[in-house]
Structures are given as structure tokens and as C-alpha cells.
Amino acid sequence: MSNPPAEATEESIYKKISDVKQEISTLRERKYSSIEEIRKLRQKKTEKNRET
């Protein structure tokens, strides 16, 4: 078996890097969305505690 050309390997590496960057971006969005949801829930909890 022969090794793939350097260009193909380099292209594959750049594709993986791009995929990982996209995944990081998606995870950051999920993180910030989760943080916002937690803040809303805490606020609701605080409001309920004030009512009692």
C-alpha cells in the first residue's frame, strides 16, 4: 500500500480542524443557552420563595 499524497493528508487535517471548530462553536452555544436557562430557573425559584 502506498501513502496518500501529502496534499490529501493536509486537506484531511484541515477538514478535521474545521469540523472540530464547528463542534466547539455548537457546544459553546449550548453552554450559554444552558446558563441562561439556569438563570431563569433561579429567578423563578427566588420569586416563589418571596411569595411564601
All heavy atoms as TSV, in Angstrom:
chain	resi	resn	atom	element	x	y	z
A	1	MET	N	N	0.840	-1.182	0.000
A	1	MET	CA	C	0.000	0.000	0.000
A	1	MET	C	C	0.879	1.237	0.000
A	1	MET	O	O	1.885	1.297	0.680
A	1	MET	CB	C	-0.880	0.039	1.234
A	1	MET	CG	C	-1.912	-1.058	1.332
A	1	MET	SD	S	-3.108	-0.610	2.586
A	1	MET	CE	C	-4.554	-0.653	1.579
A	2	SER	N	N	0.460	2.208	-0.733
A	2	SER	CA	C	1.228	3.454	-0.779
A	2	SER	C	C	0.578	4.491	0.123
A	2	SER	O	O	-0.611	4.432	0.414
A	2	SER	CB	C	1.301	3.971	-2.208
A	2	SER	OG	O	-0.007	4.280	-2.658
A	3	ASN	N	N	1.397	5.418	0.562
A	3	ASN	CA	C	0.893	6.504	1.402
A	3	ASN	C	C	0.095	7.480	0.550
A	3	ASN	O	O	0.429	7.720	-0.611
A	3	ASN	CB	C	2.061	7.245	2.058
A	3	ASN	CG	C	2.739	6.407	3.119
A	3	ASN	OD1	O	2.117	5.515	3.686
A	3	ASN	ND2	N	3.995	6.678	3.373
A	4	PRO	N	N	-0.959	8.088	1.117
A	4	PRO	CA	C	-1.717	9.075	0.355
A	4	PRO	C	C	-0.848	10.297	0.107
A	4	PRO	O	O	0.074	10.587	0.873
A	4	PRO	CB	C	-2.900	9.407	1.256
A	4	PRO	CG	C	-2.508	8.976	2.614
A	4	PRO	CD	C	-1.496	7.890	2.436
A	5	PRO	N	N	-1.116	11.013	-0.953
A	5	PRO	CA	C	-0.329	12.219	-1.230
A	5	PRO	C	C	-0.423	13.198	-0.064
A	5	PRO	O	O	-1.420	13.240	0.653
A	5	PRO	CB	C	-0.983	12.807	-2.479
A	5	PRO	CG	C	-1.898	11.772	-3.013
A	5	PRO	CD	C	-2.151	10.793	-1.919
A	6	ALA	N	N	0.620	13.961	0.109
A	6	ALA	CA	C	0.680	14.926	1.211
A	6	ALA	C	C	-0.479	15.910	1.134
A	6	ALA	O	O	-1.037	16.304	2.159
A	6	ALA	CB	C	2.004	15.659	1.195
A	7	GLU	N	N	-0.877	16.286	-0.068
A	7	GLU	CA	C	-1.978	17.238	-0.238
A	7	GLU	C	C	-3.277	16.667	0.327
A	7	GLU	O	O	-4.039	17.371	0.988
A	7	GLU	CB	C	-2.166	17.585	-1.711
A	7	GLU	CG	C	-1.049	18.428	-2.280
A	7	GLU	CD	C	-1.216	18.668	-3.783
A	7	GLU	OE1	O	-2.230	18.249	-4.351
A	7	GLU	OE2	O	-0.319	19.287	-4.362
A	8	ALA	N	N	-3.544	15.397	0.058
A	8	ALA	CA	C	-4.764	14.762	0.552
A	8	ALA	C	C	-4.739	14.689	2.073
A	8	ALA	O	O	-5.753	14.930	2.731
A	8	ALA	CB	C	-4.925	13.382	-0.056
A	9	THR	N	N	-3.595	14.340	2.635
A	9	THR	CA	C	-3.467	14.266	4.086
A	9	THR	C	C	-3.654	15.642	4.706
A	9	THR	O	O	-4.372	15.791	5.703
A	9	THR	CB	C	-2.093	13.705	4.475
A	9	THR	OG1	O	-1.937	12.422	3.862
A	9	THR	CG2	C	-1.948	13.568	5.970
A	10	GLU	N	N	-3.019	16.645	4.120
A	10	GLU	CA	C	-3.138	18.005	4.625
A	10	GLU	C	C	-4.593	18.482	4.533
A	10	GLU	O	O	-5.123	19.086	5.474
A	10	GLU	CB	C	-2.227	18.941	3.825
A	10	GLU	CG	C	-2.140	20.341	4.386
A	10	GLU	CD	C	-1.131	21.202	3.655
A	10	GLU	OE1	O	-0.184	20.662	3.056
A	10	GLU	OE2	O	-1.310	22.421	3.683
A	11	GLU	N	N	-5.236	18.180	3.431
A	11	GLU	CA	C	-6.639	18.558	3.254
A	11	GLU	C	C	-7.512	17.876	4.305
A	11	GLU	O	O	-8.425	18.488	4.865
A	11	GLU	CB	C	-7.104	18.174	1.849
A	11	GLU	CG	C	-8.486	18.660	1.505
A	11	GLU	CD	C	-8.858	18.346	0.073
A	11	GLU	OE1	O	-8.042	18.601	-0.831
A	11	GLU	OE2	O	-9.969	17.841	-0.128
A	12	SER	N	N	-7.231	16.625	4.578
A	12	SER	CA	C	-7.971	15.880	5.588
A	12	SER	C	C	-7.793	16.507	6.970
A	12	SER	O	O	-8.759	16.621	7.731
A	12	SER	CB	C	-7.486	14.435	5.602
A	12	SER	OG	O	-8.056	13.733	6.665
A	13	ILE	N	N	-6.594	16.921	7.276
A	13	ILE	CA	C	-6.316	17.559	8.572
A	13	ILE	C	C	-7.078	18.867	8.684
A	13	ILE	O	O	-7.702	19.149	9.712
A	13	ILE	CB	C	-4.802	17.781	8.756
A	13	ILE	CG1	C	-4.114	16.434	8.946
A	13	ILE	CG2	C	-4.525	18.701	9.952
A	13	ILE	CD1	C	-2.599	16.495	8.903
A	14	TYR	N	N	-7.070	19.681	7.619
A	14	TYR	CA	C	-7.794	20.946	7.643
A	14	TYR	C	C	-9.297	20.716	7.789
A	14	TYR	O	O	-9.982	21.465	8.477
A	14	TYR	CB	C	-7.507	21.780	6.394
A	14	TYR	CG	C	-6.157	22.454	6.436
A	14	TYR	CD1	C	-5.242	22.281	5.403
A	14	TYR	CD2	C	-5.792	23.263	7.511
A	14	TYR	CE1	C	-3.997	22.899	5.441
A	14	TYR	CE2	C	-4.551	23.879	7.557
A	14	TYR	CZ	C	-3.660	23.695	6.519
A	14	TYR	OH	O	-2.441	24.313	6.566
A	15	LYS	N	N	-9.807	19.661	7.182
A	15	LYS	CA	C	-11.228	19.329	7.294
A	15	LYS	C	C	-11.554	18.954	8.730
A	15	LYS	O	O	-12.558	19.401	9.290
A	15	LYS	CB	C	-11.566	18.157	6.347
A	15	LYS	CG	C	-12.938	17.580	6.523
A	15	LYS	CD	C	-14.006	18.456	5.913
A	15	LYS	CE	C	-15.337	17.750	5.849
A	15	LYS	NZ	N	-16.266	18.126	6.883
A	16	LYS	N	N	-10.696	18.157	9.364
A	16	LYS	CA	C	-10.920	17.774	10.759
A	16	LYS	C	C	-10.871	18.989	11.677
A	16	LYS	O	O	-11.680	19.116	12.593
A	16	LYS	CB	C	-9.884	16.739	11.198
A	16	LYS	CG	C	-10.137	15.366	10.622
A	16	LYS	CD	C	-9.106	14.372	11.094
A	16	LYS	CE	C	-9.332	13.015	10.431
A	16	LYS	NZ	N	-8.339	12.032	10.840
A	17	ILE	N	N	-9.923	19.877	11.427
A	17	ILE	CA	C	-9.815	21.106	12.223
A	17	ILE	C	C	-11.092	21.923	12.085
A	17	ILE	O	O	-11.641	22.418	13.077
A	17	ILE	CB	C	-8.578	21.932	11.807
A	17	ILE	CG1	C	-7.301	21.228	12.269
A	17	ILE	CG2	C	-8.642	23.347	12.396
A	17	ILE	CD1	C	-6.033	21.836	11.724
A	18	SER	N	N	-11.564	22.048	10.876
A	18	SER	CA	C	-12.800	22.788	10.630
A	18	SER	C	C	-13.977	22.148	11.358
A	18	SER	O	O	-14.799	22.838	11.973
A	18	SER	CB	C	-13.074	22.856	9.124
A	18	SER	OG	O	-14.280	23.499	8.868
A	19	ASP	N	N	-14.066	20.838	11.297
A	19	ASP	CA	C	-15.143	20.119	11.979
A	19	ASP	C	C	-15.072	20.333	13.491
A	19	ASP	O	O	-16.099	20.549	14.141
A	19	ASP	CB	C	-15.086	18.622	11.665
A	19	ASP	CG	C	-15.436	18.308	10.224
A	19	ASP	OD1	O	-15.976	19.190	9.518
A	19	ASP	OD2	O	-15.150	17.171	9.790
A	20	VAL	N	N	-13.886	20.271	14.044
A	20	VAL	CA	C	-13.716	20.455	15.484
A	20	VAL	C	C	-14.077	21.884	15.883
A	20	VAL	O	O	-14.754	22.108	16.898
A	20	VAL	CB	C	-12.278	20.097	15.925
A	20	VAL	CG1	C	-12.015	20.529	17.358
A	20	VAL	CG2	C	-12.029	18.606	15.766
A	21	LYS	N	N	-13.675	22.868	15.083
A	21	LYS	CA	C	-14.032	24.263	15.371
A	21	LYS	C	C	-15.546	24.438	15.364
A	21	LYS	O	O	-16.102	25.134	16.220
A	21	LYS	CB	C	-13.393	25.208	14.362
A	21	LYS	CG	C	-11.920	25.440	14.596
A	21	LYS	CD	C	-11.368	26.422	13.586
A	21	LYS	CE	C	-9.907	26.714	13.836
A	21	LYS	NZ	N	-9.369	27.682	12.868
A	22	GLN	N	N	-16.214	23.814	14.419
A	22	GLN	CA	C	-17.672	23.896	14.339
A	22	GLN	C	C	-18.307	23.248	15.566
A	22	GLN	O	O	-19.249	23.775	16.137
A	22	GLN	CB	C	-18.180	23.233	13.057
A	22	GLN	CG	C	-19.683	23.299	12.899
A	22	GLN	CD	C	-20.206	24.707	12.846
A	22	GLN	OE1	O	-19.656	25.554	12.162
A	22	GLN	NE2	N	-21.257	24.976	13.591
A	23	GLU	N	N	-17.774	22.116	15.971
A	23	GLU	CA	C	-18.303	21.436	17.149
A	23	GLU	C	C	-18.100	22.280	18.407
A	23	GLU	O	O	-18.991	22.372	19.254
A	23	GLU	CB	C	-17.648	20.071	17.318
A	23	GLU	CG	C	-18.273	19.255	18.418
A	23	GLU	CD	C	-17.760	17.831	18.486
A	23	GLU	OE1	O	-17.008	17.408	17.592
A	23	GLU	OE2	O	-18.133	17.146	19.448
A	24	ILE	N	N	-16.953	22.912	18.533
A	24	ILE	CA	C	-16.677	23.791	19.671
A	24	ILE	C	C	-17.686	24.933	19.697
A	24	ILE	O	O	-18.238	25.283	20.743
A	24	ILE	CB	C	-15.233	24.316	19.633
A	24	ILE	CG1	C	-14.258	23.191	19.964
A	24	ILE	CG2	C	-15.047	25.494	20.597
A	24	ILE	CD1	C	-12.805	23.537	19.710
A	25	SER	N	N	-17.929	25.511	18.536
A	25	SER	CA	C	-18.891	26.601	18.432
A	25	SER	C	C	-20.285	26.148	18.873
A	25	SER	O	O	-20.971	26.840	19.634
A	25	SER	CB	C	-18.918	27.122	16.997
A	25	SER	OG	O	-19.866	28.137	16.860
A	26	THR	N	N	-20.693	24.985	18.412
A	26	THR	CA	C	-22.002	24.438	18.777
A	26	THR	C	C	-22.077	24.193	20.282
A	26	THR	O	O	-23.084	24.526	20.928
A	26	THR	CB	C	-22.261	23.127	18.013
A	26	THR	OG1	O	-22.228	23.396	16.618
A	26	THR	CG2	C	-23.599	22.526	18.390
A	27	LEU	N	N	-21.025	23.643	20.850
A	27	LEU	CA	C	-21.005	23.376	22.284
A	27	LEU	C	C	-21.038	24.661	23.097
A	27	LEU	O	O	-21.699	24.729	24.144
A	27	LEU	CB	C	-19.775	22.542	22.649
A	27	LEU	CG	C	-19.807	21.100	22.159
A	27	LEU	CD1	C	-18.447	20.441	22.388
A	27	LEU	CD2	C	-20.905	20.300	22.824
A	28	ARG	N	N	-20.366	25.692	22.629
A	28	ARG	CA	C	-20.404	26.989	23.318
A	28	ARG	C	C	-21.822	27.544	23.320
A	28	ARG	O	O	-22.295	28.073	24.334
A	28	ARG	CB	C	-19.459	27.984	22.656
A	28	ARG	CG	C	-18.032	27.813	23.065
A	28	ARG	CD	C	-17.169	28.921	22.502
A	28	ARG	NE	N	-15.799	28.745	22.942
A	28	ARG	CZ	C	-14.734	29.010	22.207
A	28	ARG	NH1	N	-14.875	29.469	20.981
A	28	ARG	NH2	N	-13.524	28.808	22.689
A	29	GLU	N	N	-22.485	27.438	22.178
A	29	GLU	CA	C	-23.869	27.913	22.095
A	29	GLU	C	C	-24.756	27.162	23.084
A	29	GLU	O	O	-25.586	27.768	23.767
A	29	GLU	CB	C	-24.407	27.752	20.678
A	29	GLU	CG	C	-23.805	28.717	19.681
A	29	GLU	CD	C	-24.252	28.434	18.257
A	29	GLU	OE1	O	-25.243	27.712	18.059
A	29	GLU	OE2	O	-23.598	28.952	17.338
A	30	ARG	N	N	-24.579	25.842	23.146
A	30	ARG	CA	C	-25.358	25.038	24.092
A	30	ARG	C	C	-25.042	25.431	25.528
A	30	ARG	O	O	-25.929	25.496	26.384
A	30	ARG	CB	C	-25.087	23.556	23.885
A	30	ARG	CG	C	-25.769	23.010	22.649
A	30	ARG	CD	C	-25.463	21.563	22.378
A	30	ARG	NE	N	-25.597	20.705	23.545
A	30	ARG	CZ	C	-25.115	19.479	23.609
A	30	ARG	NH1	N	-24.481	18.951	22.579
A	30	ARG	NH2	N	-25.270	18.752	24.690
A	31	LYS	N	N	-23.772	25.697	25.795
A	31	LYS	CA	C	-23.349	26.100	27.137
A	31	LYS	C	C	-24.038	27.396	27.545
A	31	LYS	O	O	-24.632	27.481	28.630
A	31	LYS	CB	C	-21.833	26.287	27.166
A	31	LYS	CG	C	-21.298	26.890	28.445
A	31	LYS	CD	C	-19.824	27.189	28.318
A	31	LYS	CE	C	-19.321	28.041	29.450
A	31	LYS	NZ	N	-17.931	28.436	29.268
A	32	TYR	N	N	-23.995	28.405	26.674
A	32	TYR	CA	C	-24.599	29.690	27.005
A	32	TYR	C	C	-26.115	29.581	27.114
A	32	TYR	O	O	-26.728	30.233	27.959
A	32	TYR	CB	C	-24.178	30.762	26.008
A	32	TYR	CG	C	-22.703	31.077	26.100
A	32	TYR	CD1	C	-21.890	31.045	24.979
A	32	TYR	CD2	C	-22.106	31.387	27.328
A	32	TYR	CE1	C	-20.533	31.308	25.066
A	32	TYR	CE2	C	-20.755	31.656	27.423
A	32	TYR	CZ	C	-19.966	31.619	26.282
A	32	TYR	OH	O	-18.627	31.887	26.381
A	33	SER	N	N	-26.699	28.746	26.310
A	33	SER	CA	C	-28.138	28.514	26.393
A	33	SER	C	C	-28.491	27.861	27.727
A	33	SER	O	O	-29.476	28.244	28.386
A	33	SER	CB	C	-28.581	27.632	25.229
A	33	SER	OG	O	-29.932	27.321	25.316
A	34	SER	N	N	-27.700	26.904	28.149
A	34	SER	CA	C	-27.926	26.229	29.428
A	34	SER	C	C	-27.748	27.197	30.591
A	34	SER	O	O	-28.541	27.183	31.545
A	34	SER	CB	C	-26.967	25.051	29.592
A	34	SER	OG	O	-27.229	24.070	28.623
A	35	ILE	N	N	-26.745	28.036	30.518
A	35	ILE	CA	C	-26.512	29.029	31.570
A	35	ILE	C	C	-27.710	29.962	31.673
A	35	ILE	O	O	-28.179	30.277	32.775
A	35	ILE	CB	C	-25.206	29.811	31.309
A	35	ILE	CG1	C	-24.001	28.904	31.563
A	35	ILE	CG2	C	-25.133	31.070	32.179
A	35	ILE	CD1	C	-22.673	29.497	31.118
A	36	GLU	N	N	-28.223	30.394	30.534
A	36	GLU	CA	C	-29.384	31.283	30.525
A	36	GLU	C	C	-30.609	30.590	31.129
A	36	GLU	O	O	-31.352	31.187	31.907
A	36	GLU	CB	C	-29.683	31.749	29.095
A	36	GLU	CG	C	-30.760	32.791	29.014
A	36	GLU	CD	C	-30.436	34.076	29.751
A	36	GLU	OE1	O	-29.244	34.441	29.832
A	36	GLU	OE2	O	-31.370	34.718	30.260
A	37	GLU	N	N	-30.792	29.338	30.793
A	37	GLU	CA	C	-31.916	28.579	31.345
A	37	GLU	C	C	-31.778	28.445	32.867
A	37	GLU	O	O	-32.758	28.590	33.597
A	37	GLU	CB	C	-31.985	27.197	30.692
A	37	GLU	CG	C	-33.172	26.387	31.123
A	37	GLU	CD	C	-34.506	26.964	30.704
A	37	GLU	OE1	O	-34.557	27.703	29.705
A	37	GLU	OE2	O	-35.509	26.682	31.385
A	38	ILE	N	N	-30.588	28.193	33.352
A	38	ILE	CA	C	-30.345	28.092	34.790
A	38	ILE	C	C	-30.665	29.422	35.477
A	38	ILE	O	O	-31.298	29.454	36.535
A	38	ILE	CB	C	-28.889	27.654	35.077
A	38	ILE	CG1	C	-28.721	26.192	34.691
A	38	ILE	CG2	C	-28.525	27.884	36.547
A	38	ILE	CD1	C	-27.285	25.717	34.676
A	39	ARG	N	N	-30.262	30.516	34.867
A	39	ARG	CA	C	-30.558	31.835	35.440
A	39	ARG	C	C	-32.060	32.070	35.545
A	39	ARG	O	O	-32.552	32.583	36.546
A	39	ARG	CB	C	-29.913	32.933	34.595
A	39	ARG	CG	C	-28.433	33.024	34.788
A	39	ARG	CD	C	-27.838	34.147	33.989
A	39	ARG	NE	N	-26.409	34.229	34.253
A	39	ARG	CZ	C	-25.509	34.625	33.385
A	39	ARG	NH1	N	-25.866	35.021	32.174
A	39	ARG	NH2	N	-24.231	34.656	33.697
A	40	LYS	N	N	-32.775	31.689	34.499
A	40	LYS	CA	C	-34.232	31.856	34.517
A	40	LYS	C	C	-34.858	31.010	35.621
A	40	LYS	O	O	-35.754	31.472	36.334
A	40	LYS	CB	C	-34.829	31.469	33.167
A	40	LYS	CG	C	-34.540	32.470	32.078
A	40	LYS	CD	C	-35.116	31.991	30.751
A	40	LYS	CE	C	-34.767	32.958	29.630
A	40	LYS	NZ	N	-35.280	32.490	28.335
A	41	LEU	N	N	-34.396	29.771	35.760
A	41	LEU	CA	C	-34.937	28.897	36.794
A	41	LEU	C	C	-34.617	29.422	38.190
A	41	LEU	O	O	-35.464	29.369	39.096
A	41	LEU	CB	C	-34.400	27.474	36.616
A	41	LEU	CG	C	-34.914	26.729	35.387
A	41	LEU	CD1	C	-34.127	25.433	35.192
A	41	LEU	CD2	C	-36.392	26.446	35.496
A	42	ARG	N	N	-33.436	29.939	38.380
A	42	ARG	CA	C	-33.067	30.509	39.682
A	42	ARG	C	C	-33.950	31.717	40.004
A	42	ARG	O	O	-34.358	31.913	41.148
A	42	ARG	CB	C	-31.595	30.910	39.697
A	42	ARG	CG	C	-30.663	29.744	39.849
A	42	ARG	CD	C	-29.220	30.202	39.918
A	42	ARG	NE	N	-28.343	29.065	40.100
A	42	ARG	CZ	C	-27.035	29.098	39.864
A	42	ARG	NH1	N	-26.454	30.210	39.441
A	42	ARG	NH2	N	-26.299	28.023	40.054
A	43	GLN	N	N	-34.207	32.523	38.975
A	43	GLN	CA	C	-35.051	33.692	39.165
A	43	GLN	C	C	-36.461	33.266	39.571
A	43	GLN	O	O	-37.046	33.838	40.474
A	43	GLN	CB	C	-35.095	34.536	37.881
A	43	GLN	CG	C	-35.903	35.806	38.012
A	43	GLN	CD	C	-35.316	36.770	39.001
A	43	GLN	OE1	O	-34.097	36.826	39.198
A	43	GLN	NE2	N	-36.170	37.526	39.667
A	44	LYS	N	N	-36.990	32.247	38.911
A	44	LYS	CA	C	-38.318	31.727	39.258
A	44	LYS	C	C	-38.332	31.222	40.694
A	44	LYS	O	O	-39.283	31.459	41.450
A	44	LYS	CB	C	-38.705	30.583	38.323
A	44	LYS	CG	C	-39.309	31.004	37.033
A	44	LYS	CD	C	-39.661	29.751	36.253
A	44	LYS	CE	C	-40.954	29.930	35.514
A	44	LYS	NZ	N	-41.336	28.751	34.743
A	45	LYS	N	N	-37.284	30.520	41.065
A	45	LYS	CA	C	-37.177	29.985	42.427
A	45	LYS	C	C	-37.176	31.123	43.443
A	45	LYS	O	O	-37.878	31.068	44.453
A	45	LYS	CB	C	-35.912	29.149	42.558
A	45	LYS	CG	C	-35.681	28.575	43.925
A	45	LYS	CD	C	-34.375	27.812	43.981
A	45	LYS	CE	C	-34.038	27.393	45.384
A	45	LYS	NZ	N	-32.708	26.821	45.499
A	46	THR	N	N	-36.406	32.148	43.164
A	46	THR	CA	C	-36.329	33.306	44.056
A	46	THR	C	C	-37.697	33.968	44.195
A	46	THR	O	O	-38.117	34.315	45.309
A	46	THR	CB	C	-35.296	34.319	43.527
A	46	THR	OG1	O	-34.017	33.681	43.446
A	46	THR	CG2	C	-35.196	35.537	44.421
A	47	GLU	N	N	-38.387	34.123	43.081
A	47	GLU	CA	C	-39.712	34.736	43.113
A	47	GLU	C	C	-40.686	33.889	43.924
A	47	GLU	O	O	-41.487	34.419	44.697
A	47	GLU	CB	C	-40.225	34.947	41.699
A	47	GLU	CG	C	-39.489	36.030	40.937
A	47	GLU	CD	C	-39.861	36.101	39.466
A	47	GLU	OE1	O	-40.768	35.354	39.022
A	47	GLU	OE2	O	-39.251	36.912	38.746
A	48	LYS	N	N	-40.640	32.591	43.765
A	48	LYS	CA	C	-41.533	31.705	44.531
A	48	LYS	C	C	-41.231	31.776	46.015
A	48	LYS	O	O	-42.133	31.749	46.852
A	48	LYS	CB	C	-41.418	30.270	44.020
A	48	LYS	CG	C	-42.077	30.075	42.693
A	48	LYS	CD	C	-42.614	28.663	42.615
A	48	LYS	CE	C	-43.337	28.536	41.313
A	48	LYS	NZ	N	-44.737	28.219	41.503
A	49	ASN	N	N	-39.947	31.846	46.339
A	49	ASN	CA	C	-39.551	31.930	47.745
A	49	ASN	C	C	-40.023	33.247	48.378
A	49	ASN	O	O	-40.351	33.288	49.556
A	49	ASN	CB	C	-38.043	31.785	47.923
A	49	ASN	CG	C	-37.585	30.352	47.754
A	49	ASN	OD1	O	-38.351	29.406	47.913
A	49	ASN	ND2	N	-36.320	30.182	47.415
A	50	ARG	N	N	-40.064	34.306	47.620
A	50	ARG	CA	C	-40.527	35.595	48.125
A	50	ARG	C	C	-42.028	35.557	48.403
A	50	ARG	O	O	-42.517	36.244	49.297
A	50	ARG	CB	C	-40.222	36.705	47.123
A	50	ARG	CG	C	-38.770	37.079	47.083
A	50	ARG	CD	C	-38.539	38.207	46.117
A	50	ARG	NE	N	-37.108	38.482	45.998
A	50	ARG	CZ	C	-36.561	39.155	45.011
A	50	ARG	NH1	N	-37.316	39.660	44.049
A	50	ARG	NH2	N	-35.265	39.351	44.981
A	51	GLU	N	N	-42.750	34.797	47.607
A	51	GLU	CA	C	-44.203	34.711	47.754
A	51	GLU	C	C	-44.600	33.976	49.034
A	51	GLU	O	O	-45.676	34.195	49.563
A	51	GLU	CB	C	-44.825	34.006	46.546
A	51	GLU	CG	C	-44.731	34.791	45.265
A	51	GLU	CD	C	-45.233	34.004	44.062
A	51	GLU	OE1	O	-45.663	32.843	44.222
A	51	GLU	OE2	O	-45.174	34.554	42.947
A	52	THR	N	N	-43.747	33.094	49.513
A	52	THR	CA	C	-44.117	32.302	50.683
A	52	THR	C	C	-43.699	32.943	51.978
A	52	THR	O	O	-43.029	33.877	52.089
A	52	THR	CB	C	-43.493	30.894	50.618
A	52	THR	OG1	O	-42.080	30.995	50.528
A	52	THR	CG2	C	-44.036	30.135	49.469
